[in-house]
């Protein structure tokens, strides 16, 4: 019964939390609406998402989130320096192919989202087989070093969390 009502319980909890943060104040009506939506939305998408993602080390996932927030702050400062102090002719944008060892679609989606959230980089495409990401960097004097940093800093941690 509970499994049918909440096919993806973590998604339901996340939906309630996000809705209450968007409401920006506590009201019982908002909470009731959030609970109703947290039942309806996962039930509607359950046929398209039959397996729940397995997070094997939730504390590492929390540490990963803190790392990503820190990297976003640092990248904001670096991009601001590039935009304000470097003439356009000094930029070296690059397309970087990042081969993946990740196999979980959820982990690949988190990696792509992490790259896109970090200012100065954007994930533009996932290969058809799901074994590589195409990433555009605003300033990449050494594309191989950026690829290696993405793999070491993010992909290895996501492998520990999801696989």
Backbone as JSON, one array per atom type, in Angstrom:
{
  "sequence": "XXXXXXXXXXXXXXXXXXXXXXXXXXXXXXXXXXXXXXXXXXXXXXXXXXXXXXXXXXXXXXXXXXXXXXXXXXXXXXXXXXXXXXXXXXXXXXXXXXXXXXXXXXXXXXXXXXXXXXXXXXXXXXXXXXXXXXXXXXXXXXXXXXXXXXXXXXXXXXXXXXX",
  "N": [[0.82, -1.19, 0.0], [1.83, 1.31, 0.92], [4.0, 1.48, -0.8], [2.72, 1.72, -3.26], [1.44, 4.14, -2.92], [3.56, 5.89, -2.48], [5.72, 5.67, -4.73], [8.27, 6.6, -5.22], [9.77, 7.54, -2.66], [11.82, 9.36, -1.8], [11.75, 11.3, -3.77], [9.19, 12.29, -3.32], [9.5, 13.47, -0.78], [11.4, 15.4, -1.44], [9.9, 16.96, -3.24], [7.95, 18.03, -1.51], [9.59, 19.55, 0.23], [10.77, 21.38, -1.58], [8.49, 22.69, -2.57], [7.53, 23.92, -0.24], [9.65, 25.63, 0.29], [9.5, 27.28, -1.93], [7.05, 28.47, -1.46], [7.72, 30.1, 0.61], [6.78, 30.7, 3.12], [5.25, 29.3, 6.02], [2.24, 27.63, 5.69], [-0.72, 25.89, 6.36], [-2.34, 25.15, 4.22], [-0.57, 25.27, 2.06], [1.18, 23.2, 2.78], [-0.54, 20.96, 2.72], [-1.23, 20.99, 0.0], [1.32, 20.53, -1.08], [1.82, 17.93, -0.12], [-0.22, 16.51, -1.44], [0.58, 16.92, -4.11], [3.01, 15.62, -3.94], [2.24, 13.04, -3.9], [0.76, 12.66, -6.24], [2.47, 13.41, -8.47], [4.85, 11.62, -8.39], [3.39, 9.21, -8.71], [2.36, 9.53, -11.27], [4.66, 9.56, -12.86], [5.84, 7.14, -12.33], [5.52, 4.82, -14.09], [7.36, 5.46, -16.08], [9.74, 5.48, -14.82], [10.82, 3.0, -13.54], [12.67, 1.85, -11.73], [14.01, 2.69, -8.59], [16.52, 5.12, -7.89], [19.57, 4.1, -6.46], [21.18, 5.21, -3.72], [24.1, 4.64, -2.39], [25.81, 5.61, -0.46], [24.78, 7.88, 1.5], [25.86, 9.98, 3.08], [28.16, 10.65, 1.74], [26.97, 11.7, -0.48], [25.87, 14.02, 0.55], [28.26, 15.34, 1.22], [29.21, 15.63, -1.37], [27.33, 17.43, -2.4], [27.97, 19.71, -0.88], [30.56, 20.17, -1.81], [29.98, 20.79, -4.5], [28.48, 23.17, -4.22], [30.49, 24.8, -3.15], [32.3, 24.78, -5.32], [30.73, 26.1, -7.22], [30.59, 28.66, -6.13], [33.33, 29.42, -6.2], [33.78, 29.2, -8.99], [32.05, 31.18, -9.92], [33.39, 33.49, -9.08], [35.78, 33.23, -10.54], [34.82, 33.32, -13.21], [33.74, 35.88, -13.2], [36.11, 37.38, -12.94], [37.29, 36.7, -15.4], [35.45, 37.79, -17.23], [35.44, 40.51, -16.5], [38.15, 41.36, -16.52], [39.68, 40.19, -18.57], [40.42, 40.61, -21.93], [38.34, 39.79, -24.75], [39.83, 38.49, -26.72], [41.69, 36.98, -25.42], [40.44, 34.77, -24.4], [40.02, 31.25, -24.37], [37.96, 29.3, -25.51], [36.55, 25.98, -25.47], [35.51, 22.8, -26.75], [34.91, 19.9, -25.04], [35.29, 16.46, -24.84], [34.11, 14.24, -22.59], [34.81, 11.19, -21.52], [32.86, 8.62, -19.99], [32.75, 6.63, -17.04], [30.65, 6.06, -15.52], [27.56, 4.32, -15.15], [24.97, 4.44, -14.3], [21.94, 6.03, -15.08], [20.92, 8.09, -13.5], [23.15, 8.99, -12.08], [24.7, 9.95, -14.2], [23.05, 12.02, -15.04], [23.17, 13.68, -12.77], [25.89, 14.35, -12.83], [26.02, 15.74, -15.3], [24.29, 17.87, -14.68], [25.71, 19.03, -12.58], [28.01, 19.96, -13.89], [26.84, 21.82, -15.61], [25.68, 23.6, -13.78], [27.92, 24.79, -12.71], [29.47, 27.79, -13.17], [30.78, 28.89, -16.31], [31.06, 26.49, -17.56], [29.23, 24.12, -19.51], [27.11, 21.38, -19.98], [26.49, 19.95, -22.99], [25.65, 17.78, -24.51], [24.85, 14.29, -24.39], [26.3, 11.25, -25.2], [24.86, 8.86, -27.49], [25.04, 6.26, -26.57], [25.44, 6.76, -23.94], [27.94, 7.0, -22.81], [29.64, 9.16, -22.81], [30.14, 12.68, -22.33], [29.52, 15.82, -23.84], [31.08, 18.77, -23.34], [31.1, 22.27, -23.0], [33.48, 24.76, -22.48], [34.1, 27.96, -21.16], [36.63, 29.13, -20.86], [39.39, 27.44, -21.57], [42.43, 26.75, -21.36], [43.91, 24.41, -21.22], [42.44, 21.77, -22.28], [42.57, 18.99, -21.74], [43.35, 18.86, -19.06], [41.11, 19.96, -17.81], [39.15, 18.07, -18.46], [40.24, 15.86, -17.07], [40.05, 16.87, -14.48], [37.27, 17.07, -14.13], [36.59, 14.37, -14.22], [38.05, 13.37, -12.01], [37.25, 14.99, -9.85], [34.42, 15.02, -9.81], [33.16, 12.76, -11.18], [34.37, 10.42, -10.06], [33.56, 10.61, -7.39], [30.79, 10.43, -7.7], [30.59, 7.83, -8.66], [31.22, 6.4, -6.35], [28.99, 7.03, -4.85], [26.64, 6.25, -6.29], [27.17, 3.75, -7.47]],
  "CA": [[0.0, 0.0, 0.0], [2.71, 2.48, 1.01], [4.81, 1.5, -2.02], [1.87, 2.23, -4.34], [1.15, 5.54, -2.64], [4.82, 6.61, -2.63], [6.65, 4.82, -5.48], [9.6, 7.19, -5.08], [9.62, 8.34, -1.44], [12.75, 10.48, -1.73], [11.21, 12.34, -4.66], [8.05, 12.89, -2.63], [10.04, 14.35, 0.26], [12.03, 16.54, -2.12], [8.84, 17.81, -3.76], [7.37, 18.76, -0.37], [10.56, 20.56, 0.68], [10.92, 22.44, -2.59], [7.27, 23.48, -2.61], [7.45, 24.76, 0.95], [10.63, 26.71, 0.14], [8.97, 28.22, -2.92], [5.96, 29.21, -0.82], [8.44, 31.11, 1.4], [6.2, 30.86, 4.45], [4.5, 28.1, 6.36], [0.78, 27.69, 5.77], [-1.23, 24.52, 6.29], [-2.83, 24.91, 2.87], [0.6, 24.97, 1.22], [1.67, 21.89, 3.15], [-1.49, 19.97, 2.2], [-1.06, 20.97, -1.45], [2.61, 19.89, -1.34], [1.66, 16.48, 0.1], [-1.03, 15.98, -2.55], [1.43, 16.89, -5.3], [4.07, 14.62, -3.75], [1.63, 11.73, -4.17], [0.32, 12.61, -7.65], [3.57, 13.48, -9.45], [5.57, 10.34, -8.5], [2.5, 8.17, -9.24], [2.23, 9.73, -12.7], [5.91, 9.26, -13.56], [6.33, 5.81, -11.95], [5.7, 3.89, -15.22], [8.52, 5.85, -16.88], [10.91, 5.42, -13.96], [10.46, 1.82, -12.75], [13.62, 1.55, -10.66], [14.44, 3.83, -7.78], [17.98, 5.22, -7.84], [20.15, 3.64, -5.2], [22.28, 6.02, -3.2], [24.73, 3.7, -1.47], [26.46, 6.33, 0.64], [24.1, 9.19, 1.56], [26.7, 11.03, 3.65], [29.04, 11.09, 0.66], [26.15, 12.53, -1.35], [25.83, 15.32, 1.22], [29.58, 15.95, 1.01], [29.27, 15.99, -2.79], [26.54, 18.65, -2.53], [28.75, 20.81, -0.32], [31.63, 20.4, -2.77], [29.42, 21.45, -5.68], [28.17, 24.56, -3.84], [31.78, 25.5, -3.06], [32.82, 24.96, -6.68], [29.91, 27.12, -7.88], [31.04, 29.96, -5.61], [34.67, 29.69, -6.75], [33.67, 29.41, -10.43], [31.45, 32.51, -10.11], [34.46, 34.49, -8.92], [36.7, 33.09, -11.67], [34.16, 33.81, -14.41], [33.66, 37.34, -13.07], [37.44, 37.89, -13.27], [37.49, 36.56, -16.85], [34.58, 38.73, -17.93], [35.79, 41.89, -16.19], [39.55, 41.74, -16.67], [40.35, 39.61, -19.74], [39.8, 40.93, -23.21], [37.78, 38.61, -25.43], [40.81, 37.78, -27.54], [42.49, 36.09, -24.58], [39.68, 33.58, -24.02], [40.26, 30.03, -25.16], [36.85, 28.37, -25.32], [36.82, 24.66, -26.02], [34.57, 21.68, -26.61], [35.65, 18.81, -24.41], [34.6, 15.18, -24.77], [34.43, 13.61, -21.31], [34.37, 9.79, -21.49], [32.28, 8.29, -18.69], [32.76, 5.28, -16.47], [29.36, 5.92, -14.86], [26.56, 3.58, -15.91], [23.64, 4.79, -13.8], [21.42, 7.25, -15.72], [20.76, 9.14, -12.49], [24.48, 9.53, -11.81], [25.09, 10.73, -15.38], [22.26, 13.25, -15.0], [23.72, 14.52, -11.7], [27.15, 14.87, -13.34], [25.71, 16.76, -16.3], [23.74, 19.02, -13.98], [26.79, 19.65, -11.83], [28.85, 20.69, -14.84], [26.07, 22.96, -16.11], [25.5, 24.56, -12.69], [29.17, 25.47, -12.44], [29.64, 28.84, -14.19], [31.9, 28.74, -17.23], [30.95, 25.2, -18.25], [27.87, 23.66, -19.76], [26.99, 20.08, -20.63], [25.68, 20.19, -24.19], [25.11, 16.56, -25.11], [25.24, 12.98, -23.89], [26.37, 10.35, -26.34], [23.71, 7.98, -27.62], [25.27, 5.09, -25.7], [25.53, 7.22, -22.55], [29.28, 6.79, -22.28], [30.45, 10.37, -22.93], [29.47, 13.98, -22.29], [30.14, 16.91, -24.58], [31.08, 19.91, -22.44], [31.71, 23.5, -23.51], [34.12, 25.58, -21.44], [34.31, 29.35, -21.53], [38.07, 29.37, -20.96], [40.05, 26.16, -21.34], [43.76, 26.73, -21.97], [44.33, 23.01, -21.29], [41.21, 20.97, -22.23], [42.79, 17.68, -21.11], [43.36, 19.05, -17.6], [39.72, 20.17, -17.38], [38.52, 16.75, -18.54], [40.74, 15.05, -15.96], [39.51, 17.42, -13.23], [35.85, 16.66, -14.06], [36.55, 12.94, -13.88], [38.56, 13.13, -10.66], [36.53, 15.74, -8.82], [32.99, 14.73, -9.76], [32.75, 11.41, -11.59], [34.81, 9.41, -9.09], [32.69, 10.7, -6.21], [29.46, 9.9, -8.07], [30.71, 6.36, -8.73], [31.14, 5.9, -4.98], [27.65, 7.27, -4.31], [25.58, 5.55, -7.02], [27.5, 2.41, -7.99]],
  "C": [[0.86, 1.26, 0.0], [3.54, 2.61, -0.27], [4.01, 2.04, -3.2], [1.58, 3.71, -4.15], [2.39, 6.41, -2.85], [5.82, 5.73, -3.39], [8.09, 5.31, -5.41], [9.59, 8.11, -3.86], [10.58, 9.52, -1.34], [12.29, 11.62, -2.62], [10.03, 13.04, -3.99], [8.51, 13.87, -1.55], [10.65, 15.6, -0.37], [10.97, 17.49, -2.67], [8.19, 18.64, -2.65], [8.31, 19.87, 0.07], [10.68, 21.71, -0.31], [9.67, 23.31, -2.64], [7.17, 24.42, -1.41], [8.49, 25.9, 0.89], [10.15, 27.73, -0.88], [7.83, 29.06, -2.35], [6.51, 30.31, 0.08], [7.78, 31.45, 2.73], [5.4, 29.59, 4.74], [3.01, 28.41, 6.43], [0.28, 26.26, 5.59], [-1.73, 24.18, 4.9], [-1.69, 24.57, 1.91], [1.15, 23.58, 1.51], [0.76, 20.79, 2.6], [-1.35, 19.85, 0.69], [0.25, 20.26, -1.82], [2.51, 18.37, -1.16], [0.84, 15.85, -1.02], [-0.19, 15.87, -3.81], [2.53, 15.85, -5.17], [3.54, 13.2, -3.89], [1.32, 11.61, -5.66], [1.49, 12.55, -8.62], [4.37, 12.18, -9.51], [4.69, 9.21, -9.04], [2.36, 8.29, -10.75], [3.5, 9.34, -13.46], [6.45, 7.86, -13.26], [6.46, 4.85, -13.13], [6.93, 4.21, -16.08], [9.83, 5.73, -16.12], [10.72, 4.23, -13.01], [11.41, 1.52, -11.58], [13.98, 2.82, -9.9], [15.95, 3.9, -7.81], [18.46, 4.78, -6.46], [21.32, 4.54, -4.83], [22.91, 5.17, -2.1], [25.39, 4.38, -0.27], [25.86, 7.73, 0.75], [24.97, 10.3, 2.15], [27.7, 11.54, 2.63], [28.27, 11.97, -0.31], [26.02, 13.93, -0.76], [27.15, 16.05, 1.06], [29.75, 16.41, -0.43], [28.5, 17.3, -3.01], [27.29, 19.87, -2.0], [29.9, 21.17, -1.25], [31.14, 21.17, -3.99], [29.08, 22.91, -5.36], [29.46, 25.38, -3.74], [32.33, 25.77, -4.45], [32.02, 26.01, -7.45], [30.34, 28.51, -7.42], [32.39, 30.34, -6.21], [34.58, 29.99, -8.25], [33.0, 30.76, -10.74], [32.51, 33.61, -10.03], [35.41, 34.43, -10.11], [36.08, 33.62, -12.96], [34.02, 35.33, -14.36], [35.01, 37.97, -13.4], [37.69, 37.83, -14.78], [36.7, 37.62, -17.59], [35.04, 40.18, -17.71], [37.21, 42.28, -16.6], [40.27, 41.15, -17.88], [39.66, 40.09, -21.0], [39.35, 39.65, -23.91], [38.82, 37.83, -26.23], [41.67, 36.81, -26.73], [41.74, 34.83, -24.16], [40.01, 32.42, -24.95], [39.12, 29.06, -24.89], [37.16, 27.03, -25.99], [35.65, 23.73, -25.81], [35.38, 20.51, -26.09], [34.76, 17.58, -24.37], [35.05, 14.49, -23.48], [33.92, 12.17, -21.34], [33.92, 9.41, -20.07], [32.51, 6.83, -18.32], [31.45, 5.01, -15.74], [28.4, 5.15, -15.75], [25.14, 3.94, -15.49], [23.15, 6.06, -14.48], [21.26, 8.4, -14.73], [22.1, 9.8, -12.18], [24.97, 10.39, -12.98], [24.33, 12.05, -15.4], [22.78, 14.2, -13.92], [25.05, 15.13, -12.16], [26.92, 15.97, -14.37], [25.15, 18.02, -15.67], [24.8, 19.77, -13.19], [27.66, 20.51, -12.74], [28.13, 21.95, -15.32], [25.87, 24.02, -15.03], [26.76, 25.36, -12.39], [29.41, 26.52, -13.52], [30.91, 28.63, -15.02], [31.9, 27.43, -17.98], [29.49, 24.85, -18.46], [27.93, 22.29, -20.45], [26.02, 20.24, -21.79], [25.04, 18.93, -24.74], [25.63, 15.34, -24.35], [25.26, 12.06, -25.09], [25.18, 9.39, -26.33], [23.83, 6.75, -26.73], [25.35, 5.47, -24.23], [26.9, 7.06, -21.96], [30.21, 8.0, -22.45], [29.56, 11.61, -22.85], [30.25, 14.96, -23.17], [29.97, 18.17, -23.74], [31.73, 21.11, -23.14], [32.25, 24.3, -22.34], [34.37, 26.97, -21.98], [35.8, 29.65, -21.75], [38.78, 28.08, -20.58], [41.42, 26.16, -22.01], [44.32, 25.31, -22.11], [43.09, 22.12, -21.16], [41.38, 19.61, -21.55], [42.79, 17.79, -19.59], [41.94, 19.25, -17.07], [38.96, 18.85, -17.41], [38.94, 15.88, -17.36], [40.2, 15.55, -14.62], [38.04, 17.03, -13.06], [35.76, 15.21, -13.64], [36.98, 12.7, -12.43], [37.69, 13.77, -9.59], [35.08, 15.31, -8.69], [32.66, 13.28, -10.07], [33.16, 10.35, -10.58], [33.94, 9.42, -7.84], [31.3, 10.14, -6.51], [29.49, 8.39, -8.22], [30.6, 5.76, -7.34], [29.71, 6.0, -4.44], [26.62, 6.37, -4.97], [25.91, 4.11, -7.38], [28.27, 1.58, -7.0]]
}
